[in-house]
Amino acid sequence: MTEKRMSLGLTSPWRTKELYIAILALLAIALHLVLRIWFEPTSVNARLPLWVALGAGGTPLVLELLIKAFRREFGSDLLAGISIVTSLVLGEYLAGTLVVLMLSGGETLEAMAVENARSVLRALAKRVPTIAHVKTDGHIADAPINEVRVGDQVVIYPHETCPVDGEVISGHGVMDESYLTGEPYMMSKAPGSEVISGSINGESALTIRATRVAEDSRYAKIMQVMRQSEQRRPRMRRLGDSLGAYYTPLALGLALIAWAVSGDPVRFLAVLVVATPCPLLIAIPTAIIGSISLAARRGVIVKDPATLETIDTCRTIIFDKTGTLTYGRPTVTEIIPGEGFDKTSLLASVAALERYSKHPLAGAIVREAQRQRLAIEEPSEIAERPGQGLRGCVGSRRVLVTGRKELERLSPVEAGKLPPTAGGLECVVLIDDRLGGVIRFRDEPRADGADFIKHLTRKHRFTKVMLVSGDRASEVEYLAQQVGITEVHASQSPEQKVEIVRAETALARTCFVGDGINDAPALALATVGIAFGQASDITTEAAGVVVLDNGLERVDEFFHIASRMRRIALQSALGGMALSIIGMLFAAAGLLPPVAGAIAQEVIDVFAVLNAVRAAAPPSILSDIRD
């Protein structure tokens, strides 16, 4: 298990050289203070611990800053390096050691805050199984999950976590997939059903055939994007560098003026010690990581931390239709049986198969059969291949659930018996190679859709709201009218969606909210792409933000988390800078010597970081759609 955790990047990130340098500096300061009891403060014996700390700890820190300077990366931490060197030149070894402690301790404090913010990632890692029960020639043996190959048979015992993505080949039962999909229901499983790694098995053992190796599984992908979101350098960190571009020359200028006016070079050092910009170096990334953690606990995975900064500046939002502003849960509106069939038997036969399907129309059929209290048989076999429909055996009947185009390809004669097309969605049923009938649906708008659309302009400063969909105009316009969107583009191909997003992004920053493979290019092109968690792997890879719980409230929560993060980060950085400037003025006036200035700066750092950590704590209200 230890090796597995290490492979996931969960070893403690604050056990770095900065931590050891901070410990060395702290011990050196303590030993120096003790030795001052027996020796003169300026004696070699008393200063020796400080020299060791400055040599062993200060040297690597200064060298790193010099390397940055040669690369023309003049960050605000350059002040700390100048302070360390100046303290050595002036013989202010205690002040220099305090700066070493500040710089290394600040980096350690940031890393510890990041480690604390990784609680969601650790929770995900704890659910990752390390062993799979592989069945070979009737015998079951445990094997590491990284040795499971595509096609291997794996047994999942009751209440175990599914180790790999696969397809059920034996057994009937249910699985809890809510942690991965946000769907709060137990999903029925039978031969032919898909299972997702990370889901929890119910009361019955299942045998599955692995369709992906562990590292390519759905669960592994979620782990991967979580790690990427934490490891990628947030764009807003560059805001700290931008602020430092003004702050650094201000501090250096004030230090030089204090030296020139007083004629005392110690004041130059005192100003620089107080100016050490830990609030910029620590507070902003701490707020970002805390917000990523908070979003993940609310079912929103922030793959690209830059979205937390940029979403608050987006002024155009573009929605796909199905599964975003609609529930993605169509309801049955009409059942048209074929010749020789009746509505009840048609619905019961289709529902028997659809219980084990993940097609968006499956739930509507099952719910309608339950509403009519129909007796649903258990299918003897089931198969669902992309583009080929859902097929299986129900009793003695062979049932195929597909679409018009596929039926025309399979049986042009039976396709000729189809009724004319109408508004909404439909599926075509073939029973024993005869047209069993047509079932029609309509996907209703979300109950909070209209409120959410109004809320976007009122609370989040979006000036343009658009609906862009590949569905027919009648369906798209019906939805737009229900939710209050006036700019509508229907029957759009993926290429046309991309052109719309490109044109809008040229005018203002855009946010695209979609669900489906055909949305992937638009999600990638928009300033911020938000994909709903039921979307395909391709869609979630293209998006910067993935909402696991298919709800508009979660999107609104992300907007508020991002806005709050920006506010807290700026509060911490600018507040820390303001306090540092006040301290610099005191130091320039000779009222704050270098050692006292270093202590004052540490206090400022603590307040800045404590304020930044607030970003990880959920506020009392995260969504105000109905306010």
N, C-alpha and C positions, 0 to 999 in steps of 0.2 A: 504493500500500500504506500509506503514511503516513496518508493521509486516512482509510482504512478503520480503521486502528488507533485513530485519534483518535475516530472515531464509536463505537467500542466502549468508550470511557472508559479507554484504556490509556496515556494520557499520564502522565508521572511525577507522582504526586500530591504529592510533597514539594517541588516547585518552586512554593512559595506565598510569600505575604508573610512568613509566619513564618520561612521559611528565610532570606530577605533580611534580616530584622530580626536573626536570630541571627548572620549573617555580619557585619552592621554592628556589633553589640555586641562580637563577638569581635575585630574589627579595632580598634575603639575602645579596648578594654582593652589590646591589644598596643601600640598607638601611645601610649597613656597611660604605660605602663611604660617605653617607650623615652624619651619626653620627660622623664620624671622624672630621667633621667641628666644632662640639661643644665639643667633648671629645678627650682624647688622643687615638691614634690608638690602643694602647695596653690595654686600659681600658676595664672593664667588660661590660660597656654599649655599646661600639663600637663593641665588639667581640660577644655579645649575638646573633645577627642574624646569624653569622657564625656557632656558636655552635648548634643552632637550625637546620640549614641546614645539618650540618655534622651528627647530631644525628638522625634526622627524614629522611634525604635523603641518607646519606652515609652508615648508618648502614644496611639497607636492601640490598644495592648494595654489601657491603662487605660480608654479610652473604651468598648471592647467590654465590659469588666467592669462599667462604670457602666450601660450599656444593659441588661445582664443584671440588675443590681440593681434598676433601675426596673421591670423585668418581674417582680420578686420571685423571681428565679432566683439564690438565694444558694448558689452552688457553692463548693467548697473552693478554687478558683482565686482567689477573692476575696482571700485572704491575700496572694497575690502582688501584686495591685493596691495593697493597703494598704502593702505593703513598699516598692513603687516610690515612692509618694507620700511616705511617711515619710522615705525616704532623701533625697529632694529637700529636704524641710523641714529636716532635720538636716545637710544638706551632705555626706552620705555617698554621694557620686556613684559611687564605684567599686562599693560594695555594691549600689546601685540598678541599675547597669549589669549586674552579675552576675545579679541577679534577672531582668532583661530577657532575658539570655542563657539563664537557666534555663527561663523560661516559653516563650519562642519556640523554644529548642532542644529542649525537651521535646516540643512539638507536632510539630516537624520529625522528631524521633526516632521518634515514634509513626507518622507518615506513612511514614517509610522502612521501618518494620517491617511496616506494612500493604502497602506496595509489594512487599516481599519475600514476603509471604504470598500475593500474587496470582499466584504462578508457575503455578498450575493454570489460572487464567483466561487468562494469556498463552499457555499451551500450547494451550488451546482456540482462541484467536484466530488463532494461527499456522496452524491447519488450515482456517480459513475461506477458501475460494476467492474471488477477486475477479472472475474472468472465467468466462463460460459460452460454450460453443460452440453457438450457436443456428442451427438448420437451417431455412431458408426457401426454398421452391420448389427443393429439391435442392441449394442452395448453403449452405455452412457459413461463418459469420462470427462472430468473437469479439465479445462484448458484455459490459458490466458486469453483474454478477448482479442489481443493483437495477433493471435494465431488463427482466429476464425477467418475462413475464406468464403467468398461468394459461392453459394450452392451447398455449404455445410448445413446439416440439420442440427438445430439447437433446441433443447428442451427448456422451457421456462416454467418453473414450479410456482405454486400459488404464492402470491404476495411478493414475488421477486421482481426486481427491476429488469426490464428487457435490455440485454447487452448490445444488440445490433439491430439495424433495420432489417425487416424481413417480411415473409408472407407465410401465413398459417397454412400448414399442410395436414395437421391433425389436431382435433380437439375443438371444443366450443366453450366460450366463456366471455368475460368482459375485461377491459383494461382501462385504467385511469390515465388519460393523456392530458389532463388539465394543466399540469405544470409546464407542458410544452406548447400547447395550442391555446390555452385560455378557455377552452370549451368545458363547462362545468358538468359534463355528463360522463357516465361510464359507457365506453364504446364497445358494442358487441363484436365478437370475433368468431369466425368460422373459417373452414378451409377456403383459401383464396383471399382472405382479408389481409390488408396491410397492417403491420405493427411497426411502431416507432421506438427506437432506442430511447431509454429514459422513462418510458411509461411503466406504470405499476400493474402487474398482473393481478387478477381477481382470485376467485376461489378454485379455479380449475387449471390444471396443467395444460400447456399448449406446446406443440412442436412446430417450429417455424423453419423455413429455409432462408438462410441469410441472403439478402439482395445487395448488401453493401458491407464492406469491411468496417471495423469499428471507427477508424480514423476518418471515414467518409460519411458516417452516419449523421442523421439529423441532430442528434444530441451533441456530437462532436463539433458540428458547425456552430451551434449556439455557444459552446465553450470557446470556440475559436474567435468569434466576433466579440465576445466579452473580453477576451485577452487583448485583442487588437484595439479595442476602444480604450483600454487602460494604458497600453504601451505607446500608442501613437501620441506624438507631441501635440497638445492642443493648440489650435491656431490662436486662441485668445492669450496664450502665454506670450505671443509676440506683442500683445498690448503692453505687457510688463516691460518688454524690451523697448517699446516705443516710449513709454513713460520714463524709462531709465535714460533714454537719449536726451531728455530734458533735465532729468534729475541729476545725472552725473556731472555735467558741466556746471550746473547751479551749485552743487556741493563743492566741487573743486574751486570754483570762483570764490565762494564764500570763505573757504579755507585759506586761499591765497591772500584774500583781502585781510583776514584776521591776522595772518602772519605779517603782512606788510605794515599794517597799522600798529600792531603791538611790538613788532620786532622779535616776537617769541615763536620759534618754530613748533613748540609744543602745542600751541593753539591750532596750528595747521593739522597736527595729528588729532587733537581733540575733536575738531569739526568732522574729520573724515571717519573717526570711530563712531560718532553718533550717526553719521550719514550712511553707514553700512546698510544697504537696501534689502534687508531680509523680507520685509512685507511684500516687495515685488517678486522676490525669488520663490517665496513659499505660498503666499495667500492665494494667488490666482490659480495655480494648478491644484491646490488643495480644494478650492471651491468647485472646480470643474470635476475632479474625481468624486467628490462628495455628491454632486448632482447626478453623475452617472450611476452611482450606487442607489440614490433615491429613485431615479427613474426605473432602474432594473427591479427594485422592490415593488414598483407599481405596474410591472408588466411591460415596460418599455425599454428595449435594448438600444443604447446609443452606440452605434458602430463607429461613427465619426464624431469625435468630441467637438469639432468645429461647428457642427450643427447647433450646439447649445449657444454659441455666440451669434450665429448668423440668422437663426429663425426669427429673432426679435426684430430683424431689419428687413424681413421679407414683406412685400406689399401686395403680391399677387398669389392667390392660392388656387390650384387647379385640382379638381377631383375626377377620378374615374367613377363609374356608376356602381357596378355590382360589387357588393361586399364592403363598400365604403359608406356611401350615403343610403344604401339599402342594407337590410340585414344579411343579405346573401342567403336568406332562408325563404325561398318562394313558397307560396301556398297554392294548393290545387284549386283551380277555378272551374275546370270542365273535364269530364271523362266521356270520350266518344268511343264506344266499343265497335269492333269490326263485325262483319257478318258472321253470325253463329256464336258470338260471345256476348256476355252481359257485363255491366259496369262492376258488379260486386266481385265476380270471379276474376275479371281483368285486374282490378286493383289489388286483390288478395295475392295473385300470382306475382305481380310486380313487387309488392311490399315484401314478400318472402325473400327476394334477392336484395332489395335496396337496404334492408337492415344491416347488411355487411358492406355497403358501399360508402365511399367518401364523396361521391358526386354531390354538387350543391342541391340537386333536385331530390336526392334520396330522402332527406329528412322530411320534406313536404309529403312525399308519398306515404312514408311510415306514419306520420302524424295523422294523415287523412284516414288511413286504414284503422288506426287506433280510435279516432273519433267516431268511426262507423262501427267500432267493436267487431271487426272482422276476425275470424279465426285464421291465423297465419301459419302455414306449414313451415317445417324446417327443410331448407334445400339440401339435397344430397351432395351437390358440388356447386362451385361458383368460380367465376373467372372474370377479371376486369382488366382489359388491356387498353392503353391510351389509343383513342381514335377508333376503337372497335366495339365500344359499348360494354354493357354488362350482360353476361350470359350465365345460365345455370339450369339445373334441373329441379323442378318443384313437383313432387309426386312423380307422375309419369309424363309430365309435360316439359318440353324444352322451351325455355323462355329467353328471348333476347330483347334487351332494352337499348335503343339506339336513337339515331336522328334520321331525318329525311334523306340526307345525302348518302349515308351509309346504307340505308334501305334500298335506295335507287341502285346502288352498286351491287348489293347482294341479290335483290329480287325486284327487277323493274316491273314485273307483273303486279306484285303486291303493292309496290309504291304507287302504281296507277290508281289504287283504290283509296288513297289518302284523301281526307277532306281538304278543302282550300286552307291556306295559311291564314292566321289571324294574329292580332296583337298579343304580346306576351311571349312566354317560353313554352316549349312543348317537348315531349319525348314520344317516340314511336315504339310500339310493342309488337314483337313477332312471336307467336306461339305455335310451335310445331310447324315452322316455316309458313305460317299463314298470318295475315294482318290481324293482330289481336285488338288493336285500337290505338287511340291517341289520348294522351293525358296532357292537359294544358295547365300552365301556372302563371302567376304574376309575383314578382319580387316587390314587396311593399317597402316604402321609405321607413327609415328608422324614426321612432317616436320622437327622439330629440333632434332630428335632422334640421327642422326649420329653426328651432331655437339656437342650434349650433351655428348655422349660417349667419343669422342676425348677430350673434355673439362675436363673430370674427371681426366685423368692422367696428363694433362698439368697444370691445375689450382688447383686441390684438392688433388694431390699426391696419388690417388688410383693406386695401382700397378697391380691389377687383377680385371677384369670386367667379370661377368658371367651371363648367361641367363638360368634360370631354370623354366620349365613350365610343366604343365600336358597335354598340347596340343600335337597333333601328330607331329612327327619329321619333316614332310614336311613343316608344318606351322611355326614351331619354327626356322628351318634352314633358311627359306625364310626371316623371320624378322631379324635374326642374320646377314645375308648377307647384308641386307639393311642398318642396323645401324652400322655395323663394329665390332660385337662381335665374337670372335673366339672360346671361351669356351662355349659350349652349352650342356644342359641336357634336353632332351624332354621326354614326356610321364611319368613324375614323379608324383608319388602319394604324398599326404601330408607327409606320413611317410618318403618317400625317400628324399623329400625336407629338412626335419628336419635333416636327417643324413648328407646331403651335407653341410648344414649350420653349424652343430656341428663340422664337420671335418675342415671346413675352419676357424671357430672361434678358434679352437685349434692352428692354424698356425698364425693367425693375427686377429686383430679386424675387425668385419664385419658390413656392413650396408645392410639390406634387404629391398627392395622396392616392395610392393605387393598390390594386390587389389582382395579380395575374401576371403570367409570363409576358403578355403583350405590353405590360406597363413598364417592364424593366428598362428599356432605353430612355423613356421619359423620366423615370426615377433617377437614373444616373445623370441626366443632363440638367435637371432642375437644380437650383441653388441648394435646396434641401429636399431630399426624397424620403417619404414616409410610407413604409409598406406594412400592411396588416399581416399578422402572424400566420393566417391560413394560406398566405401566398406561397408560391413555389420557391424552391431554393434559389432559382435564378433571380427572382424578384427581390428576395431579401438580401442577396449579395449586392444588387445594384443600389439598394437604398442606404441612406445614412442612418436611418432610424427604423427600427422594427417594433411594431405594436403587437405584442403577443395576444392581448385580449381585444378581439374585434369590436371596439366600441369607440365612439366619438369622444366620450368622456376622457379616455386615456390620451387621445390626441391633445385635448385641451389641457390635461395635466402636464404633458410634455411642454406645451407652450409656456405654461406658468413656471415650471421647473427651470426652463431656460432663461426666462426673464428674471426670475429670482436669483439664479446663479450669476448673471451679469451684474445685477445690482449688488449682491454680496461681495463679489470679487472686486468691484470698483470701490466699494466702501472700505474693504480691508486694505487694498493697495493705496488708495488716495488718503485714507485716514492715517495709515502708518507713515506715509510720506509727510503728511502735515505735522504729525507729532515729531518726526525726525527733524524737520526744518526748524521747529521751535527749539528742539534740543541743540541744533547746530548754532542757532543764534545765541543761546546761553553759552555754548562752548566758545564761540567767537568772542564773546564779551569776557571770557576768562572765568565764568561762573561754574563751568563744568569741566573738570580735568579729564584726561583720557580714560582713566580707570572708571570713574563715575559715569562718564559718557557711555562706555561699553555696557555697563550694568543697565543704564537707562534704555539703551537700544534693545537689550534682551527683553526688558519689560514690554517695550513697544511690539517686539516680534510676537510675544506670547498673546497679546491682545489681538493682533492682526490675524494670527492663525486661529485663535479661538472663535473669532467672528467668521472666518472662512469655513470652519468646520460646521457652522450652522446650516450650510447648504445641504448636508447629508441628512439633517433632521426634518421629517415631514412637518409642514405647517398645519394648522388646524383645518384650513380649507385649501384644496389643490385644484378644484374645478368650480367654476361659477357660471356654467352655461345658462342656468335658469334664473340668475340674478337680474 
